[in-house]
Amino acid sequence: MGRTVLPFSQVLEREYEEWKKFRRALRKEDQEAFDRLFDRARLHVQAAAYTSHPWPLESILLSICLEHEKLLAEILGKLGEVKS
């Protein structure tokens, strides 16, 4: 029989669980920021599942970077509007 591949949402949750000790060592406000990072990664579960990359953390980090890039572009756009 073939190997069963976990849904990426479960892979993401496992990765989150593996980083729980790190999270607990953070200050409260940093724990909240940490949680937001994984929330951003959850927005791209379908793309990460589609690529089925052998190292899930890379897909997670790229998803976070993508969301940050979109946020930066939005902020820069608003700054450009204010300067005009």
mmCIF file of the N, C-alpha and C atoms, coordinates in Angstrom:
data_MODEL
# 
_entry.id   MODEL 
# 
loop_
_atom_site.group_PDB 
_atom_site.id 
_atom_site.type_symbol 
_atom_site.label_atom_id 
_atom_site.label_alt_id 
_atom_site.label_comp_id 
_atom_site.label_asym_id 
_atom_site.label_entity_id 
_atom_site.label_seq_id 
_atom_site.pdbx_PDB_ins_code 
_atom_site.Cartn_x 
_atom_site.Cartn_y 
_atom_site.Cartn_z 
_atom_site.occupancy 
_atom_site.B_iso_or_equiv 
_atom_site.pdbx_formal_charge 
_atom_site.auth_seq_id 
_atom_site.auth_comp_id 
_atom_site.auth_asym_id 
_atom_site.auth_atom_id 
_atom_site.pdbx_PDB_model_num 
ATOM 1   N N  . MET A 1 1  ? 0.833  -1.191 0.000  1.00 0.00 ? 1  MET A N  1 
ATOM 2   C CA . MET A 1 1  ? 0.000  0.000  0.000  1.00 0.00 ? 1  MET A CA 1 
ATOM 3   C C  . MET A 1 1  ? 0.875  1.250  0.000  1.00 0.00 ? 1  MET A C  1 
ATOM 4   N N  . GLY A 1 2  ? 0.301  2.304  -0.522 1.00 0.00 ? 2  GLY A N  1 
ATOM 5   C CA . GLY A 1 2  ? 1.007  3.577  -0.594 1.00 0.00 ? 2  GLY A CA 1 
ATOM 6   C C  . GLY A 1 2  ? 1.067  4.278  0.753  1.00 0.00 ? 2  GLY A C  1 
ATOM 7   N N  . ARG A 1 3  ? 1.905  5.226  0.812  1.00 0.00 ? 3  ARG A N  1 
ATOM 8   C CA . ARG A 1 3  ? 2.083  6.004  2.025  1.00 0.00 ? 3  ARG A CA 1 
ATOM 9   C C  . ARG A 1 3  ? 0.988  7.055  2.112  1.00 0.00 ? 3  ARG A C  1 
ATOM 10  N N  . THR A 1 4  ? 0.409  7.226  3.287  1.00 0.00 ? 4  THR A N  1 
ATOM 11  C CA . THR A 1 4  ? -0.616 8.240  3.490  1.00 0.00 ? 4  THR A CA 1 
ATOM 12  C C  . THR A 1 4  ? 0.048  9.588  3.749  1.00 0.00 ? 4  THR A C  1 
ATOM 13  N N  . VAL A 1 5  ? -0.386 10.592 3.038  1.00 0.00 ? 5  VAL A N  1 
ATOM 14  C CA . VAL A 1 5  ? 0.157  11.936 3.199  1.00 0.00 ? 5  VAL A CA 1 
ATOM 15  C C  . VAL A 1 5  ? -0.829 12.739 4.046  1.00 0.00 ? 5  VAL A C  1 
ATOM 16  N N  . LEU A 1 6  ? -0.307 13.313 5.110  1.00 0.00 ? 6  LEU A N  1 
ATOM 17  C CA . LEU A 1 6  ? -1.159 14.121 5.981  1.00 0.00 ? 6  LEU A CA 1 
ATOM 18  C C  . LEU A 1 6  ? -1.601 15.393 5.283  1.00 0.00 ? 6  LEU A C  1 
ATOM 19  N N  . PRO A 1 7  ? -2.808 15.851 5.557  1.00 0.00 ? 7  PRO A N  1 
ATOM 20  C CA . PRO A 1 7  ? -3.210 17.170 5.049  1.00 0.00 ? 7  PRO A CA 1 
ATOM 21  C C  . PRO A 1 7  ? -2.248 18.229 5.595  1.00 0.00 ? 7  PRO A C  1 
ATOM 22  N N  . PHE A 1 8  ? -1.958 19.242 4.786  1.00 0.00 ? 8  PHE A N  1 
ATOM 23  C CA . PHE A 1 8  ? -0.978 20.239 5.213  1.00 0.00 ? 8  PHE A CA 1 
ATOM 24  C C  . PHE A 1 8  ? -1.426 20.975 6.459  1.00 0.00 ? 8  PHE A C  1 
ATOM 25  N N  . SER A 1 9  ? -2.727 21.123 6.661  1.00 0.00 ? 9  SER A N  1 
ATOM 26  C CA . SER A 1 9  ? -3.193 21.791 7.886  1.00 0.00 ? 9  SER A CA 1 
ATOM 27  C C  . SER A 1 9  ? -2.722 21.021 9.124  1.00 0.00 ? 9  SER A C  1 
ATOM 28  N N  . GLN A 1 10 ? -2.690 19.689 9.031  1.00 0.00 ? 10 GLN A N  1 
ATOM 29  C CA . GLN A 1 10 ? -2.180 18.890 10.153 1.00 0.00 ? 10 GLN A CA 1 
ATOM 30  C C  . GLN A 1 10 ? -0.668 19.009 10.274 1.00 0.00 ? 10 GLN A C  1 
ATOM 31  N N  . VAL A 1 11 ? 0.005  19.074 9.150  1.00 0.00 ? 11 VAL A N  1 
ATOM 32  C CA . VAL A 1 11 ? 1.467  19.265 9.154  1.00 0.00 ? 11 VAL A CA 1 
ATOM 33  C C  . VAL A 1 11 ? 1.799  20.600 9.818  1.00 0.00 ? 11 VAL A C  1 
ATOM 34  N N  . LEU A 1 12 ? 1.024  21.626 9.482  1.00 0.00 ? 12 LEU A N  1 
ATOM 35  C CA . LEU A 1 12 ? 1.222  22.955 10.066 1.00 0.00 ? 12 LEU A CA 1 
ATOM 36  C C  . LEU A 1 12 ? 1.014  22.919 11.578 1.00 0.00 ? 12 LEU A C  1 
ATOM 37  N N  . GLU A 1 13 ? -0.021 22.231 12.018 1.00 0.00 ? 13 GLU A N  1 
ATOM 38  C CA . GLU A 1 13 ? -0.285 22.120 13.458 1.00 0.00 ? 13 GLU A CA 1 
ATOM 39  C C  . GLU A 1 13 ? 0.821  21.350 14.169 1.00 0.00 ? 13 GLU A C  1 
ATOM 40  N N  . ARG A 1 14 ? 1.343  20.314 13.523 1.00 0.00 ? 14 ARG A N  1 
ATOM 41  C CA . ARG A 1 14 ? 2.470  19.572 14.119 1.00 0.00 ? 14 ARG A CA 1 
ATOM 42  C C  . ARG A 1 14 ? 3.699  20.462 14.255 1.00 0.00 ? 14 ARG A C  1 
ATOM 43  N N  . GLU A 1 15 ? 3.949  21.248 13.219 1.00 0.00 ? 15 GLU A N  1 
ATOM 44  C CA . GLU A 1 15 ? 5.100  22.162 13.257 1.00 0.00 ? 15 GLU A CA 1 
ATOM 45  C C  . GLU A 1 15 ? 4.918  23.177 14.383 1.00 0.00 ? 15 GLU A C  1 
ATOM 46  N N  . TYR A 1 16 ? 3.695  23.698 14.516 1.00 0.00 ? 16 TYR A N  1 
ATOM 47  C CA . TYR A 1 16 ? 3.388  24.636 15.594 1.00 0.00 ? 16 TYR A CA 1 
ATOM 48  C C  . TYR A 1 16 ? 3.657  23.977 16.948 1.00 0.00 ? 16 TYR A C  1 
ATOM 49  N N  . GLU A 1 17 ? 3.229  22.739 17.102 1.00 0.00 ? 17 GLU A N  1 
ATOM 50  C CA . GLU A 1 17 ? 3.443  22.015 18.358 1.00 0.00 ? 17 GLU A CA 1 
ATOM 51  C C  . GLU A 1 17 ? 4.929  21.826 18.647 1.00 0.00 ? 17 GLU A C  1 
ATOM 52  N N  . GLU A 1 18 ? 5.718  21.585 17.601 1.00 0.00 ? 18 GLU A N  1 
ATOM 53  C CA . GLU A 1 18 ? 7.157  21.395 17.791 1.00 0.00 ? 18 GLU A CA 1 
ATOM 54  C C  . GLU A 1 18 ? 7.841  22.670 18.286 1.00 0.00 ? 18 GLU A C  1 
ATOM 55  N N  . TRP A 1 19 ? 7.240  23.820 18.014 1.00 0.00 ? 19 TRP A N  1 
ATOM 56  C CA . TRP A 1 19 ? 7.816  25.101 18.416 1.00 0.00 ? 19 TRP A CA 1 
ATOM 57  C C  . TRP A 1 19 ? 7.203  25.622 19.717 1.00 0.00 ? 19 TRP A C  1 
ATOM 58  N N  . LYS A 1 20 ? 6.389  24.815 20.408 1.00 0.00 ? 20 LYS A N  1 
ATOM 59  C CA . LYS A 1 20 ? 5.702  25.260 21.624 1.00 0.00 ? 20 LYS A CA 1 
ATOM 60  C C  . LYS A 1 20 ? 6.675  25.654 22.744 1.00 0.00 ? 20 LYS A C  1 
ATOM 61  N N  . LYS A 1 21 ? 7.772  24.900 22.909 1.00 0.00 ? 21 LYS A N  1 
ATOM 62  C CA . LYS A 1 21 ? 8.742  25.251 23.958 1.00 0.00 ? 21 LYS A CA 1 
ATOM 63  C C  . LYS A 1 21 ? 9.340  26.629 23.680 1.00 0.00 ? 21 LYS A C  1 
ATOM 64  N N  . PHE A 1 22 ? 9.676  26.861 22.422 1.00 0.00 ? 22 PHE A N  1 
ATOM 65  C CA . PHE A 1 22 ? 10.208 28.164 22.025 1.00 0.00 ? 22 PHE A CA 1 
ATOM 66  C C  . PHE A 1 22 ? 9.186  29.250 22.356 1.00 0.00 ? 22 PHE A C  1 
ATOM 67  N N  . ARG A 1 23 ? 7.926  29.011 21.994 1.00 0.00 ? 23 ARG A N  1 
ATOM 68  C CA . ARG A 1 23 ? 6.851  29.974 22.242 1.00 0.00 ? 23 ARG A CA 1 
ATOM 69  C C  . ARG A 1 23 ? 6.714  30.275 23.728 1.00 0.00 ? 23 ARG A C  1 
ATOM 70  N N  . ARG A 1 24 ? 6.754  29.227 24.550 1.00 0.00 ? 24 ARG A N  1 
ATOM 71  C CA . ARG A 1 24 ? 6.604  29.418 26.002 1.00 0.00 ? 24 ARG A CA 1 
ATOM 72  C C  . ARG A 1 24 ? 7.727  30.271 26.583 1.00 0.00 ? 24 ARG A C  1 
ATOM 73  N N  . ALA A 1 25 ? 8.902  30.236 25.971 1.00 0.00 ? 25 ALA A N  1 
ATOM 74  C CA . ALA A 1 25 ? 10.042 31.006 26.474 1.00 0.00 ? 25 ALA A CA 1 
ATOM 75  C C  . ALA A 1 25 ? 9.935  32.487 26.115 1.00 0.00 ? 25 ALA A C  1 
ATOM 76  N N  . LEU A 1 26 ? 9.013  32.837 25.225 1.00 0.00 ? 26 LEU A N  1 
ATOM 77  C CA . LEU A 1 26 ? 8.850  34.231 24.803 1.00 0.00 ? 26 LEU A CA 1 
ATOM 78  C C  . LEU A 1 26 ? 8.010  35.028 25.798 1.00 0.00 ? 26 LEU A C  1 
ATOM 79  N N  . ARG A 1 27 ? 8.194  36.352 25.762 1.00 0.00 ? 27 ARG A N  1 
ATOM 80  C CA . ARG A 1 27 ? 7.320  37.228 26.545 1.00 0.00 ? 27 ARG A CA 1 
ATOM 81  C C  . ARG A 1 27 ? 5.909  37.158 25.981 1.00 0.00 ? 27 ARG A C  1 
ATOM 82  N N  . LYS A 1 28 ? 4.925  37.541 26.768 1.00 0.00 ? 28 LYS A N  1 
ATOM 83  C CA . LYS A 1 28 ? 3.515  37.444 26.393 1.00 0.00 ? 28 LYS A CA 1 
ATOM 84  C C  . LYS A 1 28 ? 3.234  38.094 25.043 1.00 0.00 ? 28 LYS A C  1 
ATOM 85  N N  . GLU A 1 29 ? 3.722  39.335 24.837 1.00 0.00 ? 29 GLU A N  1 
ATOM 86  C CA . GLU A 1 29 ? 3.444  40.024 23.570 1.00 0.00 ? 29 GLU A CA 1 
ATOM 87  C C  . GLU A 1 29 ? 4.126  39.325 22.387 1.00 0.00 ? 29 GLU A C  1 
ATOM 88  N N  . ASP A 1 30 ? 5.288  38.700 22.654 1.00 0.00 ? 30 ASP A N  1 
ATOM 89  C CA . ASP A 1 30 ? 5.964  37.960 21.601 1.00 0.00 ? 30 ASP A CA 1 
ATOM 90  C C  . ASP A 1 30 ? 5.253  36.640 21.294 1.00 0.00 ? 30 ASP A C  1 
ATOM 91  N N  . GLN A 1 31 ? 4.658  36.037 22.315 1.00 0.00 ? 31 GLN A N  1 
ATOM 92  C CA . GLN A 1 31 ? 3.854  34.830 22.093 1.00 0.00 ? 31 GLN A CA 1 
ATOM 93  C C  . GLN A 1 31 ? 2.678  35.142 21.173 1.00 0.00 ? 31 GLN A C  1 
ATOM 94  N N  . GLU A 1 32 ? 2.064  36.294 21.387 1.00 0.00 ? 32 GLU A N  1 
ATOM 95  C CA . GLU A 1 32 ? 0.941  36.706 20.541 1.00 0.00 ? 32 GLU A CA 1 
ATOM 96  C C  . GLU A 1 32 ? 1.405  36.940 19.109 1.00 0.00 ? 32 GLU A C  1 
ATOM 97  N N  . ALA A 1 33 ? 2.579  37.544 18.953 1.00 0.00 ? 33 ALA A N  1 
ATOM 98  C CA . ALA A 1 33 ? 3.141  37.766 17.616 1.00 0.00 ? 33 ALA A CA 1 
ATOM 99  C C  . ALA A 1 33 ? 3.480  36.429 16.956 1.00 0.00 ? 33 ALA A C  1 
ATOM 100 N N  . PHE A 1 34 ? 4.016  35.515 17.716 1.00 0.00 ? 34 PHE A N  1 
ATOM 101 C CA . PHE A 1 34 ? 4.328  34.172 17.225 1.00 0.00 ? 34 PHE A CA 1 
ATOM 102 C C  . PHE A 1 34 ? 3.063  33.493 16.697 1.00 0.00 ? 34 PHE A C  1 
ATOM 103 N N  . ASP A 1 35 ? 1.992  33.590 17.462 1.00 0.00 ? 35 ASP A N  1 
ATOM 104 C CA . ASP A 1 35 ? 0.718  32.994 17.043 1.00 0.00 ? 35 ASP A CA 1 
ATOM 105 C C  . ASP A 1 35 ? 0.199  33.640 15.753 1.00 0.00 ? 35 ASP A C  1 
ATOM 106 N N  . ARG A 1 36 ? 0.380  34.948 15.644 1.00 0.00 ? 36 ARG A N  1 
ATOM 107 C CA . ARG A 1 36 ? -0.053 35.635 14.420 1.00 0.00 ? 36 ARG A CA 1 
ATOM 108 C C  . ARG A 1 36 ? 0.728  35.150 13.199 1.00 0.00 ? 36 ARG A C  1 
ATOM 109 N N  . LEU A 1 37 ? 2.012  34.843 13.385 1.00 0.00 ? 37 LEU A N  1 
ATOM 110 C CA . LEU A 1 37 ? 2.811  34.329 12.273 1.00 0.00 ? 37 LEU A CA 1 
ATOM 111 C C  . LEU A 1 37 ? 2.220  33.022 11.745 1.00 0.00 ? 37 LEU A C  1 
ATOM 112 N N  . PHE A 1 38 ? 1.876  32.131 12.650 1.00 0.00 ? 38 PHE A N  1 
ATOM 113 C CA . PHE A 1 38 ? 1.297  30.866 12.208 1.00 0.00 ? 38 PHE A CA 1 
ATOM 114 C C  . PHE A 1 38 ? -0.100 31.079 11.633 1.00 0.00 ? 38 PHE A C  1 
ATOM 115 N N  . ASP A 1 39 ? -0.815 32.079 12.134 1.00 0.00 ? 39 ASP A N  1 
ATOM 116 C CA . ASP A 1 39 ? -2.123 32.402 11.541 1.00 0.00 ? 39 ASP A CA 1 
ATOM 117 C C  . ASP A 1 39 ? -1.943 32.829 10.089 1.00 0.00 ? 39 ASP A C  1 
ATOM 118 N N  . ARG A 1 40 ? -0.893 33.586 9.824  1.00 0.00 ? 40 ARG A N  1 
ATOM 119 C CA . ARG A 1 40 ? -0.619 34.027 8.447  1.00 0.00 ? 40 ARG A CA 1 
ATOM 120 C C  . ARG A 1 40 ? -0.271 32.831 7.557  1.00 0.00 ? 40 ARG A C  1 
ATOM 121 N N  . ALA A 1 41 ? 0.460  31.878 8.106  1.00 0.00 ? 41 ALA A N  1 
ATOM 122 C CA . ALA A 1 41 ? 0.817  30.682 7.337  1.00 0.00 ? 41 ALA A CA 1 
ATOM 123 C C  . ALA A 1 41 ? -0.433 29.870 6.993  1.00 0.00 ? 41 ALA A C  1 
ATOM 124 N N  . ARG A 1 42 ? -1.418 29.874 7.871  1.00 0.00 ? 42 ARG A N  1 
ATOM 125 C CA . ARG A 1 42 ? -2.655 29.126 7.621  1.00 0.00 ? 42 ARG A CA 1 
ATOM 126 C C  . ARG A 1 42 ? -3.422 29.667 6.412  1.00 0.00 ? 42 ARG A C  1 
ATOM 127 N N  . LEU A 1 43 ? -3.149 30.898 6.019  1.00 0.00 ? 43 LEU A N  1 
ATOM 128 C CA . LEU A 1 43 ? -3.821 31.479 4.866  1.00 0.00 ? 43 LEU A CA 1 
ATOM 129 C C  . LEU A 1 43 ? -3.371 30.830 3.552  1.00 0.00 ? 43 LEU A C  1 
ATOM 130 N N  . HIS A 1 44 ? -2.252 30.114 3.591  1.00 0.00 ? 44 HIS A N  1 
ATOM 131 C CA . HIS A 1 44 ? -1.683 29.545 2.372  1.00 0.00 ? 44 HIS A CA 1 
ATOM 132 C C  . HIS A 1 44 ? -1.536 28.027 2.446  1.00 0.00 ? 44 HIS A C  1 
ATOM 133 N N  . VAL A 1 45 ? -2.401 27.394 3.211  1.00 0.00 ? 45 VAL A N  1 
ATOM 134 C CA . VAL A 1 45 ? -2.350 25.940 3.360  1.00 0.00 ? 45 VAL A CA 1 
ATOM 135 C C  . VAL A 1 45 ? -2.516 25.243 2.018  1.00 0.00 ? 45 VAL A C  1 
ATOM 136 N N  . GLN A 1 46 ? -3.422 25.729 1.188  1.00 0.00 ? 46 GLN A N  1 
ATOM 137 C CA . GLN A 1 46 ? -3.653 25.075 -0.107 1.00 0.00 ? 46 GLN A CA 1 
ATOM 138 C C  . GLN A 1 46 ? -2.413 25.112 -0.996 1.00 0.00 ? 46 GLN A C  1 
ATOM 139 N N  . ALA A 1 47 ? -1.745 26.250 -1.040 1.00 0.00 ? 47 ALA A N  1 
ATOM 140 C CA . ALA A 1 47 ? -0.533 26.358 -1.866 1.00 0.00 ? 47 ALA A CA 1 
ATOM 141 C C  . ALA A 1 47 ? 0.565  25.446 -1.322 1.00 0.00 ? 47 ALA A C  1 
ATOM 142 N N  . ALA A 1 48 ? 0.710  25.406 -0.010 1.00 0.00 ? 48 ALA A N  1 
ATOM 143 C CA . ALA A 1 48 ? 1.728  24.548 0.597  1.00 0.00 ? 48 ALA A CA 1 
ATOM 144 C C  . ALA A 1 48 ? 1.421  23.078 0.340  1.00 0.00 ? 48 ALA A C  1 
ATOM 145 N N  . ALA A 1 49 ? 0.159  22.717 0.403  1.00 0.00 ? 49 ALA A N  1 
ATOM 146 C CA . ALA A 1 49 ? -0.236 21.330 0.133  1.00 0.00 ? 49 ALA A CA 1 
ATOM 147 C C  . ALA A 1 49 ? 0.025  20.988 -1.333 1.00 0.00 ? 49 ALA A C  1 
ATOM 148 N N  . TYR A 1 50 ? -0.239 21.918 -2.209 1.00 0.00 ? 50 TYR A N  1 
ATOM 149 C CA . TYR A 1 50 ? -0.046 21.704 -3.646 1.00 0.00 ? 50 TYR A CA 1 
ATOM 150 C C  . TYR A 1 50 ? 1.416  21.413 -3.972 1.00 0.00 ? 50 TYR A C  1 
ATOM 151 N N  . THR A 1 51 ? 2.318  22.134 -3.328 1.00 0.00 ? 51 THR A N  1 
ATOM 152 C CA . THR A 1 51 ? 3.745  21.941 -3.603 1.00 0.00 ? 51 THR A CA 1 
ATOM 153 C C  . THR A 1 51 ? 4.297  20.705 -2.910 1.00 0.00 ? 51 THR A C  1 
ATOM 154 N N  . SER A 1 52 ? 3.676  20.312 -1.805 1.00 0.00 ? 52 SER A N  1 
ATOM 155 C CA . SER A 1 52 ? 4.129  19.172 -0.980 1.00 0.00 ? 52 SER A CA 1 
ATOM 156 C C  . SER A 1 52 ? 5.652  19.134 -0.861 1.00 0.00 ? 52 SER A C  1 
ATOM 157 N N  . HIS A 1 53 ? 6.209  20.241 -0.434 1.00 0.00 ? 53 HIS A N  1 
ATOM 158 C CA . HIS A 1 53 ? 7.651  20.407 -0.253 1.00 0.00 ? 53 HIS A CA 1 
ATOM 159 C C  . HIS A 1 53 ? 8.139  19.447 0.833  1.00 0.00 ? 53 HIS A C  1 
ATOM 160 N N  . PRO A 1 54 ? 9.318  18.855 0.664  1.00 0.00 ? 54 PRO A N  1 
ATOM 161 C CA . PRO A 1 54 ? 9.808  17.901 1.671  1.00 0.00 ? 54 PRO A CA 1 
ATOM 162 C C  . PRO A 1 54 ? 10.100 18.519 3.037  1.00 0.00 ? 54 PRO A C  1 
ATOM 163 N N  . TRP A 1 55 ? 10.308 19.835 3.082  1.00 0.00 ? 55 TRP A N  1 
ATOM 164 C CA . TRP A 1 55 ? 10.561 20.517 4.351  1.00 0.00 ? 55 TRP A CA 1 
ATOM 165 C C  . TRP A 1 55 ? 9.431  21.511 4.579  1.00 0.00 ? 55 TRP A C  1 
ATOM 166 N N  . PRO A 1 56 ? 8.408  21.103 5.314  1.00 0.00 ? 56 PRO A N  1 
ATOM 167 C CA . PRO A 1 56 ? 7.216  21.951 5.500  1.00 0.00 ? 56 PRO A CA 1 
ATOM 168 C C  . PRO A 1 56 ? 7.513  23.325 6.085  1.00 0.00 ? 56 PRO A C  1 
ATOM 169 N N  . LEU A 1 57 ? 8.530  23.423 6.934  1.00 0.00 ? 57 LEU A N  1 
ATOM 170 C CA . LEU A 1 57 ? 8.829  24.711 7.553  1.00 0.00 ? 57 LEU A CA 1 
ATOM 171 C C  . LEU A 1 57 ? 9.167  25.762 6.493  1.00 0.00 ? 57 LEU A C  1 
ATOM 172 N N  . GLU A 1 58 ? 9.788  25.353 5.400  1.00 0.00 ? 58 GLU A N  1 
ATOM 173 C CA . GLU A 1 58 ? 10.097 26.306 4.335  1.00 0.00 ? 58 GLU A CA 1 
ATOM 174 C C  . GLU A 1 58 ? 8.816  26.872 3.722  1.00 0.00 ? 58 GLU A C  1 
ATOM 175 N N  . SER A 1 59 ? 7.819  26.033 3.504  1.00 0.00 ? 59 SER A N  1 
ATOM 176 C CA . SER A 1 59 ? 6.540  26.511 2.977  1.00 0.00 ? 59 SER A CA 1 
ATOM 177 C C  . SER A 1 59 ? 5.852  27.432 3.969  1.00 0.00 ? 59 SER A C  1 
ATOM 178 N N  . ILE A 1 60 ? 5.958  27.086 5.245  1.00 0.00 ? 60 ILE A N  1 
ATOM 179 C CA . ILE A 1 60 ? 5.358  27.912 6.294  1.00 0.00 ? 60 ILE A CA 1 
ATOM 180 C C  . ILE A 1 60 ? 6.026  29.282 6.323  1.00 0.00 ? 60 ILE A C  1 
ATOM 181 N N  . LEU A 1 61 ? 7.342  29.297 6.313  1.00 0.00 ? 61 LEU A N  1 
ATOM 182 C CA . LEU A 1 61 ? 8.069  30.571 6.371  1.00 0.00 ? 61 LEU A CA 1 
ATOM 183 C C  . LEU A 1 61 ? 7.832  31.415 5.124  1.00 0.00 ? 61 LEU A C  1 
ATOM 184 N N  . LEU A 1 62 ? 7.765  30.769 3.964  1.00 0.00 ? 62 LEU A N  1 
ATOM 185 C CA . LEU A 1 62 ? 7.495  31.514 2.742  1.00 0.00 ? 62 LEU A CA 1 
ATOM 186 C C  . LEU A 1 62 ? 6.087  32.103 2.763  1.00 0.00 ? 62 LEU A C  1 
ATOM 187 N N  . SER A 1 63 ? 5.138  31.373 3.324  1.00 0.00 ? 63 SER A N  1 
ATOM 188 C CA . SER A 1 63 ? 3.771  31.881 3.459  1.00 0.00 ? 63 SER A CA 1 
ATOM 189 C C  . SER A 1 63 ? 3.734  33.115 4.363  1.00 0.00 ? 63 SER A C  1 
ATOM 190 N N  . ILE A 1 64 ? 4.491  33.061 5.443  1.00 0.00 ? 64 ILE A N  1 
ATOM 191 C CA . ILE A 1 64 ? 4.573  34.199 6.362  1.00 0.00 ? 64 ILE A CA 1 
ATOM 192 C C  . ILE A 1 64 ? 5.207  35.396 5.649  1.00 0.00 ? 64 ILE A C  1 
ATOM 193 N N  . CYS A 1 65 ? 6.291  35.147 4.914  1.00 0.00 ? 65 CYS A N  1 
ATOM 194 C CA . CYS A 1 65 ? 6.953  36.223 4.167  1.00 0.00 ? 65 CYS A CA 1 
ATOM 195 C C  . CYS A 1 65 ? 6.013  36.833 3.132  1.00 0.00 ? 65 CYS A C  1 
ATOM 196 N N  . LEU A 1 66 ? 5.254  36.008 2.466  1.00 0.00 ? 66 LEU A N  1 
ATOM 197 C CA . LEU A 1 66 ? 4.297  36.491 1.470  1.00 0.00 ? 66 LEU A CA 1 
ATOM 198 C C  . LEU A 1 66 ? 3.283  37.438 2.112  1.00 0.00 ? 66 LEU A C  1 
ATOM 199 N N  . GLU A 1 67 ? 2.753  37.057 3.255  1.00 0.00 ? 67 GLU A N  1 
ATOM 200 C CA . GLU A 1 67 ? 1.788  37.914 3.947  1.00 0.00 ? 67 GLU A CA 1 
ATOM 201 C C  . GLU A 1 67 ? 2.435  39.216 4.416  1.00 0.00 ? 67 GLU A C  1 
ATOM 202 N N  . HIS A 1 68 ? 3.678  39.137 4.865  1.00 0.00 ? 68 HIS A N  1 
ATOM 203 C CA . HIS A 1 68 ? 4.388  40.350 5.272  1.00 0.00 ? 68 HIS A CA 1 
ATOM 204 C C  . HIS A 1 68 ? 4.646  41.261 4.078  1.00 0.00 ? 68 HIS A C  1 
ATOM 205 N N  . GLU A 1 69 ? 4.987  40.676 2.948  1.00 0.00 ? 69 GLU A N  1 
ATOM 206 C CA . GLU A 1 69 ? 5.210  41.460 1.728  1.00 0.00 ? 69 GLU A CA 1 
ATOM 207 C C  . GLU A 1 69 ? 3.937  42.199 1.338  1.00 0.00 ? 69 GLU A C  1 
ATOM 208 N N  . LYS A 1 70 ? 2.803  41.517 1.402  1.00 0.00 ? 70 LYS A N  1 
ATOM 209 C CA . LYS A 1 70 ? 1.528  42.154 1.070  1.00 0.00 ? 70 LYS A CA 1 
ATOM 210 C C  . LYS A 1 70 ? 1.221  43.298 2.044  1.00 0.00 ? 70 LYS A C  1 
ATOM 211 N N  . LEU A 1 71 ? 1.512  43.064 3.324  1.00 0.00 ? 71 LEU A N  1 
ATOM 212 C CA . LEU A 1 71 ? 1.277  44.097 4.331  1.00 0.00 ? 71 LEU A CA 1 
ATOM 213 C C  . LEU A 1 71 ? 2.178  45.312 4.096  1.00 0.00 ? 71 LEU A C  1 
ATOM 214 N N  . LEU A 1 72 ? 3.458  45.068 3.779  1.00 0.00 ? 72 LEU A N  1 
ATOM 215 C CA . LEU A 1 72 ? 4.383  46.168 3.490  1.00 0.00 ? 72 LEU A CA 1 
ATOM 216 C C  . LEU A 1 72 ? 3.933  46.967 2.270  1.00 0.00 ? 72 LEU A C  1 
ATOM 217 N N  . ALA A 1 73 ? 3.502  46.271 1.227  1.00 0.00 ? 73 ALA A N  1 
ATOM 218 C CA . ALA A 1 73 ? 3.031  46.961 0.022  1.00 0.00 ? 73 ALA A CA 1 
ATOM 219 C C  . ALA A 1 73 ? 1.822  47.834 0.342  1.00 0.00 ? 73 ALA A C  1 
ATOM 220 N N  . GLU A 1 74 ? 0.930  47.330 1.165  1.00 0.00 ? 74 GLU A N  1 
ATOM 221 C CA . GLU A 1 74 ? -0.249 48.103 1.563  1.00 0.00 ? 74 GLU A CA 1 
ATOM 222 C C  . GLU A 1 74 ? 0.149  49.344 2.357  1.00 0.00 ? 74 GLU A C  1 
ATOM 223 N N  . ILE A 1 75 ? 1.049  49.186 3.305  1.00 0.00 ? 75 ILE A N  1 
ATOM 224 C CA . ILE A 1 75 ? 1.508  50.313 4.127  1.00 0.00 ? 75 ILE A CA 1 
ATOM 225 C C  . ILE A 1 75 ? 2.225  51.348 3.259  1.00 0.00 ? 75 ILE A C  1 
ATOM 226 N N  . LEU A 1 76 ? 3.104  50.883 2.375  1.00 0.00 ? 76 LEU A N  1 
ATOM 227 C CA . LEU A 1 76 ? 3.821  51.809 1.494  1.00 0.00 ? 76 LEU A CA 1 
ATOM 228 C C  . LEU A 1 76 ? 2.858  52.538 0.563  1.00 0.00 ? 76 LEU A C  1 
ATOM 229 N N  . GLY A 1 77 ? 1.832  51.854 0.102  1.00 0.00 ? 77 GLY A N  1 
ATOM 230 C CA . GLY A 1 77 ? 0.812  52.497 -0.729 1.00 0.00 ? 77 GLY A CA 1 
ATOM 231 C C  . GLY A 1 77 ? 0.088  53.596 0.023  1.00 0.00 ? 77 GLY A C  1 
ATOM 232 N N  . LYS A 1 78 ? -0.243 53.329 1.270  1.00 0.00 ? 78 LYS A N  1 
ATOM 233 C CA . LYS A 1 78 ? -0.924 54.334 2.088  1.00 0.00 ? 78 LYS A CA 1 
ATOM 234 C C  . LYS A 1 78 ? -0.004 55.518 2.387  1.00 0.00 ? 78 LYS A C  1 
ATOM 235 N N  . LEU A 1 79 ? 1.278  55.229 2.625  1.00 0.00 ? 79 LEU A N  1 
ATOM 236 C CA . LEU A 1 79 ? 2.237  56.316 2.839  1.00 0.00 ? 79 LEU A CA 1 
ATOM 237 C C  . LEU A 1 79 ? 2.371  57.170 1.603  1.00 0.00 ? 79 LEU A C  1 
ATOM 238 N N  . GLY A 1 80 ? 2.378  56.547 0.440  1.00 0.00 ? 80 GLY A N  1 
ATOM 239 C CA . GLY A 1 80 ? 2.444  57.283 -0.815 1.00 0.00 ? 80 GLY A CA 1 
ATOM 240 C C  . GLY A 1 80 ? 1.245  58.183 -1.004 1.00 0.00 ? 80 GLY A C  1 
ATOM 241 N N  . GLU A 1 81 ? 0.078  57.736 -0.604 1.00 0.00 ? 81 GLU A N  1 
ATOM 242 C CA . GLU A 1 81 ? -1.141 58.531 -0.696 1.00 0.00 ? 81 GLU A CA 1 
ATOM 243 C C  . GLU A 1 81 ? -1.081 59.755 0.234  1.00 0.00 ? 81 GLU A C  1 
ATOM 244 N N  . VAL A 1 82 ? -0.520 59.531 1.429  1.00 0.00 ? 82 VAL A N  1 
ATOM 245 C CA . VAL A 1 82 ? -0.425 60.620 2.405  1.00 0.00 ? 82 VAL A CA 1 
ATOM 246 C C  . VAL A 1 82 ? 0.540  61.685 1.926  1.00 0.00 ? 82 VAL A C  1 
ATOM 247 N N  . LYS A 1 83 ? 1.645  61.272 1.298  1.00 0.00 ? 83 LYS A N  1 
ATOM 248 C CA . LYS A 1 83 ? 2.643  62.223 0.809  1.00 0.00 ? 83 LYS A CA 1 
ATOM 249 C C  . LYS A 1 83 ? 2.144  63.028 -0.386 1.00 0.00 ? 83 LYS A C  1 
ATOM 250 N N  . SER A 1 84 ? 1.198  62.466 -1.133 1.00 0.00 ? 84 SER A N  1 
ATOM 251 C CA . SER A 1 84 ? 0.708  63.140 -2.335 1.00 0.00 ? 84 SER A CA 1 
ATOM 252 C C  . SER A 1 84 ? -0.204 64.299 -2.006 1.00 0.00 ? 84 SER A C  1 
# 
